[in-house]
Amino acid sequence: MSDPNDPNDADRAEIEAPETDRFEEGDEAPPRGVRSMALVRWGLLAAMVLAAALSVYSYAAPLLGQTPAGAASRARYRCPMHPQIVSDQPGDCPICHMSLEAIPADQLAGSQGAAPSTSASASSPAATSLPAAHAHDHPHAGPAVAPDAGAPELWTCPMDPDVKSSTPGSCPKCKMDLVTAASLAHGAMAAPTDVAPVTLSLDRVQAIGVRTALVLRSPAGEALRVVAMVEAPETGRAEVHTRAPGFLEQVRVNQTGVKVKAGEVLAAIYSPEVFQAEQELLTMSGWSKSTPGAGKPPIDQARKRLELLGVGGPTIDRIAAGGAPARTIGLVSPISGYVVKKSVVLGSFVTPELALYEIADLAHVYVVASVYPSQVAGIRIGDVGVFHTPSLEGSRFEMKVDLVYPEHDLATHTTRVRFQVKNDDLALRPGQYGTIELRGASTDVVTVPLDAVVDTGRSQYVFVVDGDRYVPTPVLLGEQVGERFVVKGGVMAGQRVVSGATFLIDAESRLGASLAGGR
């Protein structure tokens, strides 16, 4: 029998007792509420996916030219540049960021009556309801019909050709100057079709370095400076040739740059052909003397032959009177001037095709300027220019335009303009270069900087600044005056245009137009 006070008995009893309170291994039952939390989580995920899909569709539908169902019946506003963008509340266009305009009541009633077809008609390229609305809003707008021969001249907007007016003014939509319909029909100011207005924030404008400049009204008589060079006149040049082959036995003018007079002997030549013609002349003269009663000697043909060989009349008379042929014949200068080229030396054998001397009369010289096509349009015969050359500091030579050459130099892409000036003191020499300041008429013209114009080959336009918007505006360019272009239409004096980072603005504009539909 065990003792209750014995500790060994107590330990033994604990060991032999059954293990009824121990944790059994195996699958554990899930806590309460796990299944409900899983359902809630999947429901939230589905709601987020649906919301994202609806958000993407609502943003992409206007870009794709689609109108959400029911929007046509609620539409009260639309974008003037993109008629497919409609909204029931005022705001900005998501494409060009222009302020949405209210739809006219008559068009609104028509669109509500034909709601199912609103989306298709808005996305159609042929939709012209917006320009027609502006035409009705314009106080001077007329019907959009082709003018006949007896109708008054119509004015239209380069950006919206459907805006018509019988008097000049500005477009009610884009505020551009109206141009004549005839000039627009002939492509004088073709509106750019692959660009769109650009809206930039101030920080982005500063980041890309956009600069602007004013459209100025300035006198067209601003000096045009072009490079020019002095040339010898074409009418004051002469070459010295011999008419029979021979040998140079004397060279009296043996260097270039020497001034000679007309008739001065430059060299003496011995020619067997000329010597034989002289002997024939003397033979004819002696035959008449040895034959009494023969009459006048037949020497005319012999004299004519010597004249055709280049022997002068006084020399022929001297040979006939002396009774002996001359060994050498002198070569004389045909004009007065300066020897600019010499091709022979003493003892040379010369032939008729060789130019022995070249002589230039520099009493008058040409100053020829190379002018770009955009500059030559404003140059007229008789315009006065002032020539400056670094070799003659402080000297001024006034001259007038006497010829605009008809051909265009393909190598330099310039046109030559010629001036003529007196040069009695030989101050100007062929080969000198300098600049010509040419001043045209003193009328006032509108000008823009050269860097402001974007020329694609098919259209020419500038970006007009309108607050934080940069609107591509077609222009009709004239001649170049200094560092500016004359503008004959499209912009007015006082407007501000982009003159720096124009390429970046144009790239942004083309990207926006491409995203809007890629016309």
C-alpha positions as CSV (number, residue, x, y, z in Angstrom):
1,M,0.0,0.0,0.0
2,S,1.4,3.3,-1.0
3,D,2.1,6.1,1.4
4,P,0.5,9.4,0.5
5,N,3.4,11.3,1.9
6,D,6.0,9.5,-0.2
7,P,7.2,11.7,-3.1
8,N,8.2,8.7,-5.3
9,D,4.7,7.4,-5.2
10,A,3.3,10.7,-6.4
11,D,5.6,10.8,-9.4
12,R,4.8,7.3,-10.3
13,A,1.1,8.0,-10.3
14,E,1.5,11.0,-12.6
15,I,3.4,8.9,-15.1
16,E,0.8,6.1,-15.2
17,A,-2.1,8.5,-15.6
18,P,-3.8,8.6,-19.1
19,E,-2.9,11.4,-21.5
20,T,-6.4,12.9,-21.9
21,D,-5.4,16.7,-22.0
22,R,-2.5,16.6,-24.6
23,F,-2.7,18.5,-28.1
24,E,-3.3,16.2,-31.0
25,E,-1.5,16.8,-34.3
26,G,-3.5,17.1,-37.7
27,D,-5.6,19.7,-39.8
28,E,-6.6,22.8,-37.9
29,A,-10.0,24.3,-38.5
30,P,-9.9,27.8,-40.2
31,P,-10.8,30.8,-38.1
32,R,-14.2,32.3,-38.4
33,G,-14.8,35.0,-41.2
34,V,-11.9,34.0,-43.6
35,R,-14.3,33.1,-46.4
36,S,-16.2,36.4,-46.0
37,M,-12.9,38.4,-46.2
38,A,-11.9,36.6,-49.4
39,L,-15.2,37.5,-51.1
40,V,-14.8,41.1,-50.0
41,R,-11.3,41.3,-51.4
42,W,-12.2,39.9,-54.8
43,G,-15.2,42.2,-55.0
44,L,-13.0,45.3,-54.4
45,L,-10.5,44.1,-57.0
46,A,-13.3,43.7,-59.6
47,A,-14.7,47.2,-58.8
48,M,-11.2,48.8,-59.2
49,V,-10.7,47.0,-62.6
50,L,-14.2,48.2,-63.8
51,A,-13.5,51.8,-62.7
52,A,-10.1,51.8,-64.5
53,A,-11.7,50.5,-67.7
54,L,-14.4,53.1,-67.6
55,S,-11.8,55.9,-67.0
56,V,-9.7,54.8,-69.9
57,Y,-12.7,54.5,-72.2
58,S,-14.0,58.0,-71.2
59,Y,-10.6,59.5,-72.0
60,A,-9.8,57.5,-75.2
61,A,-13.3,57.8,-76.7
62,P,-12.9,61.5,-77.7
63,L,-9.4,60.9,-79.1
64,L,-10.8,58.1,-81.3
65,G,-13.7,60.3,-82.5
66,Q,-16.4,58.4,-80.5
67,T,-19.1,59.9,-78.4
68,P,-20.3,57.9,-75.3
69,A,-23.8,56.7,-75.4
70,G,-26.2,59.4,-74.3
71,A,-23.7,62.2,-74.5
72,A,-25.2,63.6,-77.6
73,S,-28.5,64.3,-75.9
74,R,-26.7,66.0,-73.0
75,A,-24.1,67.9,-75.0
76,R,-24.2,71.6,-74.6
77,Y,-20.5,72.6,-75.4
78,R,-17.9,71.5,-77.9
79,C,-14.4,72.3,-79.0
80,P,-14.1,74.8,-81.9
81,M,-11.0,73.0,-83.3
82,H,-12.2,69.4,-82.7
83,P,-16.1,69.2,-83.2
84,Q,-16.1,65.6,-82.0
85,I,-15.2,66.7,-78.5
86,V,-18.6,67.5,-76.8
87,S,-19.5,67.9,-73.1
88,D,-22.5,68.9,-71.0
89,Q,-20.4,71.3,-68.9
90,P,-18.0,74.1,-69.9
91,G,-14.3,73.3,-69.7
92,D,-11.2,72.7,-71.9
93,C,-10.6,70.4,-74.9
94,P,-8.5,67.5,-73.8
95,I,-6.6,67.7,-77.2
96,C,-5.8,71.3,-77.8
97,H,-6.9,72.8,-74.4
98,M,-9.1,75.4,-76.1
99,S,-12.1,76.6,-74.1
100,L,-15.3,74.7,-75.1
101,E,-17.9,76.9,-76.8
102,A,-21.7,76.7,-76.5
103,I,-23.4,74.8,-79.3
104,P,-26.0,77.1,-81.1
105,A,-29.6,76.4,-80.2
106,D,-30.6,75.4,-83.8
107,Q,-27.8,72.9,-84.1
108,L,-28.4,71.7,-80.5
109,A,-32.1,70.9,-81.3
110,G,-31.1,69.1,-84.5
111,S,-28.5,67.0,-82.7
112,Q,-30.9,66.0,-80.0
113,G,-33.4,64.9,-82.5
114,A,-30.8,62.7,-84.2
115,A,-28.9,61.5,-81.1
116,P,-28.1,58.0,-82.4
117,S,-26.1,59.4,-85.4
118,T,-24.4,62.2,-83.5
119,S,-21.2,60.3,-82.9
120,A,-20.7,59.3,-86.5
121,S,-21.4,62.8,-87.8
122,A,-19.1,64.4,-85.3
123,S,-16.2,62.2,-86.2
124,S,-16.8,62.6,-89.9
125,P,-14.1,64.7,-91.7
126,A,-16.9,66.3,-93.7
127,A,-18.6,67.9,-90.7
128,T,-18.6,71.6,-91.2
129,S,-21.2,72.8,-88.7
130,L,-18.8,74.8,-86.6
131,P,-17.4,77.0,-89.4
132,A,-21.0,77.5,-90.6
133,A,-22.0,78.6,-87.1
134,H,-19.1,81.1,-87.1
135,A,-20.2,82.4,-90.5
136,H,-23.6,83.2,-89.1
137,D,-22.1,84.8,-86.0
138,H,-19.9,87.1,-88.1
139,P,-21.6,90.4,-88.6
140,H,-20.4,90.6,-92.2
141,A,-20.5,87.0,-93.1
142,G,-22.2,85.9,-96.3
143,P,-23.4,82.5,-97.5
144,A,-20.7,80.0,-98.2
145,V,-21.2,79.9,-101.9
146,A,-18.7,80.3,-104.8
147,P,-18.6,84.0,-105.9
148,D,-19.5,84.7,-109.5
149,A,-17.8,87.1,-111.8
150,G,-20.1,90.0,-111.0
151,A,-20.1,89.5,-107.2
152,P,-18.0,91.6,-104.9
153,E,-14.7,90.3,-103.6
154,L,-15.0,87.9,-100.7
155,W,-12.7,87.7,-97.7
156,T,-12.1,84.4,-95.8
157,C,-10.1,83.1,-92.9
158,P,-6.9,81.1,-93.7
159,M,-7.6,78.7,-90.9
160,D,-11.4,78.4,-91.5
161,P,-12.1,78.9,-95.3
162,D,-15.9,78.5,-94.7
163,V,-15.9,81.9,-92.8
164,K,-16.9,84.4,-95.5
165,S,-17.1,88.2,-95.4
166,S,-17.7,90.9,-97.9
167,T,-15.4,93.3,-96.2
168,P,-11.9,92.9,-94.6
169,G,-11.6,92.2,-90.9
170,S,-10.7,89.5,-88.5
171,C,-12.0,86.0,-88.0
172,P,-14.5,85.7,-85.2
173,K,-13.0,82.5,-84.0
174,C,-9.2,82.7,-84.3
175,K,-8.9,86.5,-84.7
176,M,-6.7,86.2,-87.7
177,D,-6.8,88.8,-90.5
178,L,-9.1,87.8,-93.3
179,V,-7.6,87.3,-96.7
180,T,-9.1,87.4,-100.2
181,A,-10.7,84.2,-101.3
182,A,-8.8,84.4,-104.6
183,S,-5.4,84.4,-102.9
184,L,-6.5,81.4,-100.7
185,A,-7.7,79.5,-103.8
186,H,-4.4,80.0,-105.5
187,G,-2.5,78.7,-102.4
188,A,-1.0,82.0,-101.4
189,M,-1.6,81.3,-97.7
190,A,-2.3,77.6,-97.4
191,A,-3.3,76.7,-93.8
192,P,-1.1,74.0,-92.3
193,T,-3.0,70.7,-92.0
194,D,-0.6,68.7,-89.8
195,V,-0.1,71.1,-86.9
196,A,-2.3,72.1,-84.0
197,P,-2.2,74.8,-81.3
198,V,0.1,74.0,-78.3
199,T,-0.5,74.9,-74.7
200,L,2.6,75.0,-72.5
201,S,3.0,75.9,-68.8
202,L,5.5,78.6,-67.7
203,D,8.0,76.1,-66.3
204,R,8.0,74.1,-69.5
205,V,8.5,77.3,-71.6
206,Q,11.5,78.2,-69.5
207,A,12.9,74.7,-69.6
208,I,13.0,74.5,-73.4
209,G,14.1,78.1,-73.8
210,V,11.2,79.6,-75.8
211,R,11.8,83.2,-77.0
212,T,9.2,85.5,-78.5
213,A,9.4,88.6,-80.6
214,L,6.9,91.3,-81.7
215,V,5.6,91.6,-85.2
216,L,6.9,95.1,-86.2
217,R,5.9,97.7,-88.7
218,S,9.1,99.2,-90.0
219,P,10.2,101.1,-93.2
220,A,11.1,98.8,-96.1
221,G,14.1,101.1,-96.8
222,E,16.1,99.3,-94.1
223,A,19.6,98.7,-95.5
224,L,20.2,95.3,-97.0
225,R,23.9,94.3,-96.7
226,V,25.3,91.8,-99.1
227,V,28.8,90.7,-100.1
228,A,30.0,92.0,-103.5
229,M,33.2,91.8,-105.6
230,V,34.8,94.1,-108.2
231,E,35.0,92.8,-111.7
232,A,36.4,94.1,-115.0
233,P,33.7,95.2,-117.4
234,E,32.8,92.8,-120.1
235,T,32.7,95.6,-122.7
236,G,36.1,96.8,-121.8
237,R,38.2,93.7,-122.6
238,A,40.3,92.9,-125.6
239,E,42.7,90.2,-126.7
240,V,45.7,90.6,-129.1
241,H,46.2,87.8,-131.7
242,T,48.3,87.4,-134.7
243,R,46.6,86.5,-138.0
244,A,49.5,84.5,-139.4
245,P,51.9,82.1,-137.6
246,G,55.4,83.5,-136.9
247,F,58.1,84.2,-134.4
248,L,58.3,87.0,-131.9
249,E,61.5,89.0,-132.5
250,Q,60.6,92.0,-130.3
251,V,58.6,92.3,-127.1
252,R,58.1,95.9,-126.1
253,V,55.5,95.3,-123.3
254,N,56.9,92.4,-121.3
255,Q,54.9,92.5,-118.1
256,T,51.3,92.7,-116.8
257,G,49.8,95.7,-115.1
258,V,51.3,98.2,-117.7
259,K,49.0,100.9,-119.0
260,V,48.8,101.0,-122.8
261,K,47.1,103.2,-125.3
262,A,45.1,102.3,-128.4
263,G,47.4,101.7,-131.4
264,E,50.6,101.3,-129.2
265,V,52.9,98.6,-130.5
266,L,53.2,95.7,-128.0
267,A,55.4,93.3,-129.9
268,A,56.9,92.6,-133.4
269,I,56.5,89.3,-135.2
270,Y,58.3,87.8,-138.2
271,S,55.8,85.8,-140.3
272,P,56.9,84.0,-143.5
273,E,53.3,84.3,-144.8
274,V,53.2,88.1,-144.3
275,F,56.7,88.4,-145.8
276,Q,55.7,86.6,-148.9
277,A,52.6,88.8,-149.3
278,E,54.9,91.9,-149.0
279,Q,57.0,90.6,-151.9
280,E,53.9,90.0,-154.0
281,L,52.9,93.6,-153.5
282,L,56.3,94.9,-154.5
283,T,56.3,92.6,-157.6
284,M,53.0,93.9,-158.7
285,S,54.2,97.5,-158.3
286,G,57.5,96.8,-160.3
287,W,55.6,95.0,-163.1
288,S,53.7,98.2,-163.9
289,K,56.8,100.2,-164.1
290,S,58.6,97.8,-166.4
291,T,55.7,97.6,-168.8
292,P,55.1,101.0,-170.5
293,G,51.5,101.8,-171.2
294,A,50.2,99.1,-168.9
295,G,48.2,101.7,-166.9
296,K,47.4,101.4,-163.2
297,P,49.4,98.6,-161.5
298,P,47.2,95.6,-160.3
299,I,48.2,95.8,-156.7
300,D,44.7,96.0,-155.1
301,Q,44.6,92.3,-154.5
302,A,48.0,92.3,-152.9
303,R,47.1,95.2,-150.6
304,K,43.9,93.4,-149.6
305,R,45.7,90.3,-148.7
306,L,48.1,92.2,-146.4
307,E,45.2,94.0,-144.7
308,L,43.5,90.6,-144.0
309,L,46.8,89.4,-142.5
310,G,46.7,92.3,-140.0
311,V,49.0,94.8,-141.7
312,G,47.8,98.3,-141.3
313,G,47.4,100.8,-144.2
314,P,50.2,103.1,-143.2
315,T,52.6,100.2,-143.0
316,I,51.6,98.9,-146.5
317,D,52.1,102.4,-148.0
318,R,55.6,102.6,-146.4
319,I,56.5,99.2,-147.8
320,A,55.3,100.2,-151.3
321,A,57.2,103.5,-151.2
322,G,60.4,102.0,-149.8
323,G,60.5,99.2,-152.4
324,A,61.7,96.6,-149.8
325,P,59.6,94.2,-147.6
326,A,59.6,94.7,-143.8
327,R,61.1,91.8,-141.9
328,T,58.8,92.2,-138.9
329,I,55.3,93.5,-138.4
330,G,54.1,95.2,-135.2
331,L,51.2,94.0,-133.1
332,V,49.3,97.0,-131.7
333,S,46.8,97.3,-128.8
334,P,43.2,97.7,-130.0
335,I,42.0,99.7,-126.9
336,S,43.5,101.8,-124.1
337,G,43.7,100.0,-120.8
338,Y,45.9,97.8,-118.6
339,V,47.6,94.6,-119.6
340,V,46.1,92.0,-117.3
341,K,47.5,88.9,-119.1
342,K,50.6,88.1,-121.1
343,S,51.2,84.7,-122.7
344,V,54.4,85.0,-124.7
345,V,58.2,85.7,-124.3
346,L,60.9,86.7,-126.8
347,G,61.4,84.1,-129.5
348,S,58.0,82.4,-129.0
349,F,56.4,80.7,-132.0
350,V,52.8,82.0,-132.1
351,T,49.7,81.0,-133.9
352,P,46.4,82.7,-134.6
353,E,44.5,80.8,-131.8
354,L,46.9,82.0,-129.1
355,A,46.0,85.1,-127.2
356,L,49.3,87.1,-126.8
357,Y,47.9,89.8,-124.6
358,E,44.7,90.6,-122.7
359,I,43.8,94.2,-122.1
360,A,41.1,95.6,-119.8
361,D,39.8,99.1,-119.7
362,L,39.2,99.9,-116.0
363,A,37.7,103.4,-116.4
364,H,34.4,101.8,-115.5
365,V,34.2,98.7,-113.4
366,Y,31.4,96.4,-112.2
367,V,30.6,95.6,-108.6
368,V,28.7,92.3,-108.6
369,A,26.7,91.2,-105.5
370,S,25.4,87.7,-104.7
371,V,21.9,88.0,-103.4
372,Y,19.6,85.2,-102.0
373,P,16.3,84.7,-103.8
374,S,14.3,86.0,-100.8
375,Q,16.3,89.2,-101.0
376,V,16.4,89.8,-104.7
377,A,12.6,90.2,-104.9
378,G,12.9,93.7,-103.5
379,I,15.7,94.9,-105.8
380,R,14.9,97.1,-108.8
381,I,16.9,98.6,-111.6
382,G,18.1,102.0,-110.5
383,D,18.2,101.3,-106.7
384,V,21.1,103.1,-105.1
385,G,23.8,101.2,-103.2
386,V,26.9,102.2,-101.3
387,F,30.0,100.0,-101.6
388,H,32.5,99.6,-98.8
389,T,35.8,97.7,-99.1
390,P,38.3,96.8,-96.3
391,S,41.2,97.8,-98.5
392,L,40.0,101.4,-98.7
393,E,39.0,102.4,-95.1
394,G,36.5,105.3,-95.0
395,S,35.8,105.3,-98.8
396,R,32.3,105.2,-100.1
397,F,31.3,104.5,-103.6
398,E,27.7,105.2,-104.6
399,M,26.4,103.2,-107.5
400,K,23.1,102.1,-109.1
401,V,21.8,98.7,-110.0
402,D,22.0,98.4,-113.8
403,L,21.4,94.6,-114.2
404,V,19.8,91.7,-112.3
405,Y,21.2,88.6,-114.0
406,P,18.4,86.3,-115.3
407,E,20.1,83.0,-114.1
408,H,20.4,81.5,-110.7
409,D,23.7,80.0,-109.5
410,L,23.1,76.4,-108.4
411,A,26.4,76.2,-106.6
412,T,25.7,79.1,-104.2
413,H,21.9,79.4,-104.6
414,T,22.2,83.1,-105.2
415,T,21.4,85.6,-108.0
416,R,24.0,88.1,-109.2
417,V,23.1,91.8,-109.1
418,R,25.4,94.2,-111.0
419,F,26.3,97.8,-110.2
420,Q,28.5,100.0,-112.5
421,V,30.7,102.8,-111.2
422,K,33.3,105.1,-112.6
423,N,36.9,104.3,-111.8
424,D,39.0,107.0,-113.3
425,D,41.6,107.0,-110.5
426,L,41.8,103.2,-110.5
427,A,40.7,103.1,-106.8
428,L,38.8,99.9,-107.4
429,R,40.6,96.9,-108.9
430,P,39.2,93.6,-110.1
431,G,39.2,91.0,-107.4
432,Q,38.5,93.4,-104.5
433,Y,35.7,92.4,-102.2
434,G,33.5,94.3,-99.8
435,T,29.8,94.9,-98.9
436,I,27.0,96.8,-100.5
437,E,24.3,98.6,-98.5
438,L,21.2,98.7,-100.6
439,R,18.2,100.7,-99.6
440,G,14.9,100.2,-101.2
441,A,11.7,102.1,-101.1
442,S,10.7,103.9,-97.9
443,T,7.2,102.4,-97.5
444,D,6.2,100.8,-94.2
445,V,5.9,97.0,-94.1
446,V,5.1,94.3,-91.5
447,T,8.1,92.1,-90.6
448,V,8.9,89.1,-88.5
449,P,12.2,87.6,-87.5
450,L,13.8,85.0,-89.7
451,D,13.8,82.4,-86.9
452,A,10.0,82.8,-86.4
453,V,9.1,81.3,-89.8
454,V,8.5,77.6,-90.3
455,D,8.8,76.7,-94.0
456,T,7.8,73.2,-94.9
457,G,8.0,73.7,-98.7
458,R,4.2,73.4,-98.9
459,S,3.3,76.0,-96.4
460,Q,4.9,78.8,-94.4
461,Y,3.6,79.7,-90.9
462,V,4.5,81.2,-87.6
463,F,3.3,80.4,-84.0
464,V,1.3,83.3,-82.6
465,V,1.4,83.7,-78.8
466,D,-2.1,83.8,-77.3
467,G,-1.6,83.6,-73.5
468,D,-0.2,80.2,-72.8
469,R,-1.2,78.9,-76.2
470,Y,0.9,78.9,-79.4
471,V,-1.3,78.9,-82.5
472,P,0.2,78.0,-85.9
473,T,-0.8,80.8,-88.3
474,P,-0.1,80.8,-92.1
475,V,1.7,83.8,-93.5
476,L,2.4,85.2,-96.9
477,L,6.1,86.1,-97.1
478,G,7.7,88.8,-99.1
479,E,11.4,89.7,-99.5
480,Q,14.0,89.4,-96.8
481,V,15.1,92.7,-95.2
482,G,18.2,92.3,-93.0
483,E,17.4,89.7,-90.4
484,R,13.6,89.8,-90.9
485,F,11.0,88.7,-93.5
486,V,8.4,91.0,-94.9
487,V,5.0,89.6,-94.2
488,K,2.2,90.5,-96.7
489,G,-0.6,88.7,-94.9
490,G,-1.4,86.5,-91.9
491,V,-0.3,88.5,-88.9
492,M,-0.6,92.1,-87.8
493,A,1.9,94.5,-86.2
494,G,1.9,94.2,-82.4
495,Q,1.3,90.5,-82.3
496,R,3.9,88.3,-80.6
497,V,5.3,85.3,-82.3
498,V,7.8,82.5,-81.3
499,S,11.3,83.4,-82.4
500,G,13.4,80.9,-80.3
501,A,12.9,77.2,-79.9
502,T,10.5,77.3,-82.9
503,F,11.6,73.8,-83.9
504,L,10.6,72.4,-80.5
505,I,7.2,74.1,-80.6
506,D,6.6,72.9,-84.1
507,A,7.5,69.3,-83.1
508,E,5.1,69.5,-80.2
509,S,2.4,70.9,-82.5
510,R,2.8,68.1,-85.0
511,L,2.8,65.5,-82.2
512,G,-0.5,66.9,-80.9
513,A,-2.0,66.9,-84.3
514,S,-0.9,63.3,-84.9
515,L,-2.5,62.2,-81.6
516,A,-5.7,64.1,-82.4
517,G,-6.2,62.0,-85.6
518,G,-3.2,62.3,-87.9
519,R,-4.8,64.2,-90.7
